[in-house]
Amino acid sequence: MNTGIYDEVIRLHDMGLLSPILADRTTEKNIIWATEAYKNLGDDYLRDKEITEDSLLRAPFRLSSRVEKDRLEQSERTKTHAEVFTPLWVVKKMNEYLDTEWFGYEGVFEGKRVVFPEQKTWQQYVDSRRLEITCGEAPFLVNRYDASTGEQVPVEKRVGLLDRKLRIVCENTSSEEDWLGWAYRAFESTYGFEFQGDNLLLARINLLLTFEDFISEKLKRRPTREEYLRLIKIITWNLWQMDGLTGTIPYCDLEDSQLDMFDLNDDSKPSKAVYTACKIFDWRATKSITFEKLKENHSK
């Protein structure tokens, strides 16, 4: 039942991987807490504070998945941020519908090797872009555990969007080089955004551990440090912190700041951080783009 997520935090810290997975690519700082859940622990846990290695490892704080939290906290987060459980069977049903739309027929992942229709290729499937909005712990992307029960899910039974891509990669590559290349591409085409920083961190860790699981399944080894760092770069670009209503990081100042000659020497006015729209990365075009611009391009 226990997902062991805090033990994974400790392990990532010991491997020197915890700090880079906290990166926010828009602000070039760390992601922020963006929740009031831990404010009683001190100023470092206020909603607008960056999440640091120290704050994650300092007692009595202990990072936990939603199913591990007590019922009172679950209820409060549901009321405050509309955070809810998504049972595994719901994830499976919805992702199957998406695949039915893409493939044109049902049952493509039901315990058999996936056969592609003539007009489509497995490479196209891996490269097809998928986004989970307000992703929480990313249950629609990866299913290391059932988000509603905490029960571990074997690799062969996982039904997340990224899980499905990685299964396709495992079935259609034979060399280590090909597997790694297409596994990276699967991650590059999988996106998600989340408001709350602790949830976003859980989602990022879940994607990183999914890579560990599949490389162990296919190549019978653990990732090298270089492989970890390359993947973390992809994950921190593709799973980003954002207020979905504004397209910016949570709590940033949305008003255009217009300075005049009197503002320049007025030290009495508190300074406010004003951030641009959240940035993501187009790995095929090898350039960053704002999420707002991406939406504009798709609405034309």
C-alpha positions in Angstrom: 0.0 0.0 0.0 2.8 2.4 0.8 4.3 4.1 -2.3 7.5 4.9 -0.4 7.7 8.3 -2.0 9.6 9.9 0.9 12.2 7.2 0.7 12.6 8.0 -2.9 13.2 11.7 -2.0 16.0 10.6 0.3 17.5 8.4 -2.4 17.4 11.2 -5.0 19.1 13.5 -2.6 21.8 11.0 -1.9 22.3 10.6 -5.7 22.5 14.4 -6.2 19.3 14.4 -8.3 16.9 16.1 -6.0 18.0 19.7 -6.6 17.8 19.6 -10.4 14.3 18.1 -10.4 13.1 21.2 -8.5 13.9 23.5 -11.3 11.4 26.0 -12.7 12.3 26.7 -16.4 10.2 29.9 -16.5 11.6 31.7 -13.5 15.1 30.0 -13.6 14.6 29.3 -9.8 12.8 26.5 -8.0 9.2 25.6 -8.1 7.2 27.1 -5.2 4.9 25.4 -2.7 1.7 27.1 -3.9 -0.3 25.6 -1.1 -1.1 26.6 2.5 -0.9 23.0 3.7 2.5 23.4 5.4 2.5 27.0 6.6 2.5 25.9 10.3 6.0 24.5 9.7 7.5 28.0 9.3 8.2 30.8 6.8 10.1 28.4 4.4 6.9 26.6 3.8 4.6 29.5 2.9 2.8 29.3 -0.4 5.1 31.7 -2.3 8.4 30.2 -1.1 10.6 28.0 -3.3 10.8 24.3 -2.5 14.4 23.5 -1.5 16.3 20.4 -0.7 16.6 21.6 2.9 12.8 22.2 3.3 12.1 18.8 1.9 14.5 17.0 4.2 13.8 19.0 7.4 11.8 17.2 10.1 8.9 17.1 10.7 8.1 17.7 7.0 7.5 14.5 5.1 6.5 14.4 1.4 3.6 12.0 0.8 1.2 11.1 -2.0 -2.4 12.2 -1.6 -3.6 8.7 -0.6 -1.1 8.8 2.3 -2.4 12.1 3.7 -5.0 12.1 6.4 -8.6 12.5 5.5 -8.8 16.1 6.9 -6.0 17.3 4.7 -7.4 15.4 1.7 -10.8 17.2 2.3 -9.1 20.6 2.7 -7.1 20.2 -0.6 -10.3 19.1 -2.4 -12.1 22.3 -1.2 -9.2 24.6 -1.9 -7.8 23.3 -5.1 -10.4 20.8 -6.4 -7.9 18.0 -5.8 -9.5 14.6 -6.1 -8.6 10.9 -6.5 -8.6 9.5 -10.0 -9.1 5.7 -9.7 -7.0 3.5 -12.0 -10.1 2.1 -13.8 -11.1 5.7 -14.8 -7.6 6.5 -16.0 -7.7 3.2 -18.1 -11.1 4.0 -19.6 -10.2 7.5 -20.6 -6.8 6.7 -22.0 -8.3 3.8 -24.0 -10.8 6.2 -25.5 -7.9 8.4 -26.6 -6.1 5.5 -28.2 -9.3 4.4 -29.9 -9.4 7.8 -31.5 -5.8 7.6 -32.6 -5.7 4.0 -33.8 -9.2 3.8 -35.0 -10.1 0.6 -33.2 -10.3 -0.7 -29.6 -8.3 -3.2 -27.5 -4.8 -2.3 -28.7 -3.3 -2.7 -25.3 -5.2 -5.7 -24.0 -2.4 -8.2 -23.3 -1.0 -8.5 -26.8 1.5 -6.9 -29.1 0.2 -3.7 -30.6 -0.4 -3.9 -34.3 -0.4 -0.6 -36.2 -2.8 0.2 -39.1 -1.1 0.7 -42.4 -1.4 4.4 -42.5 0.3 4.9 -39.1 3.6 3.9 -37.5 4.8 3.2 -34.0 7.2 6.1 -34.3 4.2 8.4 -34.9 2.5 7.1 -31.8 5.6 7.7 -29.7 5.9 11.3 -31.1 2.2 12.1 -30.7 2.0 14.9 -28.1 -0.1 14.3 -25.0 -0.9 16.8 -22.2 -2.4 16.2 -18.8 -3.9 19.4 -17.5 -3.8 20.1 -13.7 -1.9 16.8 -13.5 -1.5 16.4 -9.8 0.7 13.3 -9.3 0.3 12.5 -13.0 -1.9 9.4 -12.9 -3.0 9.9 -16.5 0.7 9.9 -17.6 2.2 7.1 -15.4 0.7 4.5 -13.2 3.4 3.3 -10.7 0.6 3.1 -8.2 -3.2 3.4 -8.1 -3.8 7.0 -7.0 -7.0 6.1 -5.1 -5.6 3.1 -3.1 -1.8 3.5 -3.2 -1.4 -0.1 -4.5 1.7 -0.7 -6.7 1.0 -1.5 -10.3 3.3 -4.0 -12.2 5.0 -2.5 -15.3 3.1 -4.7 -17.7 -0.3 -3.5 -16.3 0.3 0.2 -16.3 -2.1 2.2 -18.5 -0.8 5.8 -18.4 -0.2 7.7 -21.6 3.6 7.6 -21.1 3.4 4.0 -20.0 1.7 3.1 -23.3 4.4 4.9 -25.3 7.2 3.2 -23.4 5.5 -0.2 -24.0 5.5 0.5 -27.7 9.2 1.5 -27.6 10.0 -1.8 -25.7 8.1 -3.9 -28.4 9.7 -2.2 -31.4 13.4 -1.7 -30.5 16.1 -4.3 -30.2 19.3 -2.3 -29.4 20.0 -0.3 -26.3 20.8 2.8 -28.5 17.4 2.6 -30.2 15.5 2.0 -27.0 17.1 4.9 -25.2 16.6 7.3 -28.2 12.9 6.5 -28.5 12.3 6.4 -24.8 13.6 10.0 -24.6 11.3 10.9 -27.4 8.4 9.4 -25.5 9.1 11.7 -22.6 9.7 14.7 -24.9 6.2 14.3 -26.3 4.5 13.9 -22.9 3.4 17.1 -21.0 1.6 18.2 -17.9 1.1 21.2 -15.7 0.1 21.6 -12.1 -0.6 24.4 -9.6 0.6 23.0 -6.3 4.3 22.5 -6.0 4.3 19.3 -3.8 2.0 17.6 -6.4 4.3 18.7 -9.2 7.3 17.3 -7.5 5.5 14.0 -7.0 4.6 13.9 -10.7 8.2 14.6 -11.7 9.5 11.9 -9.4 6.9 9.5 -10.7 8.1 10.0 -14.3 11.7 9.6 -13.3 11.0 6.4 -11.4 8.9 5.2 -14.4 12.1 5.5 -16.5 14.0 3.5 -14.0 11.3 0.8 -14.1 11.2 0.5 -17.9 15.0 0.6 -18.4 15.2 -2.2 -15.8 12.5 -4.2 -17.6 14.0 -3.8 -21.1 17.8 -3.3 -20.5 18.2 -5.1 -17.2 20.1 -2.3 -15.6 19.7 1.1 -13.9 20.2 4.4 -15.6 23.6 6.1 -15.6 24.0 9.5 -14.1 24.2 11.1 -17.5 20.9 9.4 -18.5 19.2 10.6 -15.3 20.3 14.2 -15.9 19.2 14.1 -19.5 15.8 12.8 -18.5 15.5 15.4 -15.6 16.1 18.2 -18.1 13.2 16.8 -20.2 10.9 16.3 -17.2 11.5 19.8 -15.7 10.6 21.4 -19.1 7.6 19.2 -19.8 6.0 19.1 -16.3 5.8 22.7 -15.3 4.1 24.8 -12.6 1.3 27.0 -13.8 -2.0 28.6 -12.8 -4.2 27.2 -15.7 -6.4 30.3 -15.5 -3.7 32.8 -16.1 -0.9 30.9 -17.9 1.6 32.1 -15.3 3.2 30.7 -12.2 0.9 30.8 -9.2 0.4 34.1 -7.4 2.5 36.2 -9.7 1.6 39.8 -10.4 -0.5 39.9 -13.5 -0.7 43.7 -13.9 1.7 45.4 -16.4 4.1 47.4 -14.4 4.5 50.9 -15.7 7.3 53.0 -14.2 7.4 56.7 -14.1 10.1 59.1 -13.0 8.7 59.2 -9.4 8.7 55.4 -9.1 12.4 55.1 -9.7 13.4 56.6 -6.4 10.5 55.5 -4.3 11.9 52.9 -1.9 8.6 52.8 0.1 6.8 50.8 -2.5 7.2 47.0 -2.2 8.7 45.3 -5.2 6.6 42.6 -6.9 8.0 39.9 -9.1 6.4 40.1 -12.5 6.9 37.0 -14.6 6.2 36.3 -18.2 3.9 33.5 -19.4 5.1 30.0 -18.5 7.5 28.5 -20.9 7.6 24.9 -22.3 9.9 23.3 -24.8 9.3 22.1 -28.3 11.9 19.3 -28.6 11.4 18.7 -32.3 11.9 22.4 -33.1 14.6 22.6 -30.3 13.2 25.9 -29.0 11.2 27.1 -26.0 7.7 28.6 -26.4 5.2 30.1 -24.0 2.2 27.9 -23.3 -0.1 30.9 -24.2 1.6 31.1 -27.6 1.1 27.4 -28.1 -2.6 27.7 -27.4 -2.9 30.7 -29.8 -1.2 28.7 -32.6 -3.6 25.8 -32.1 -6.7 28.0 -32.0 -6.0 29.5 -35.5 
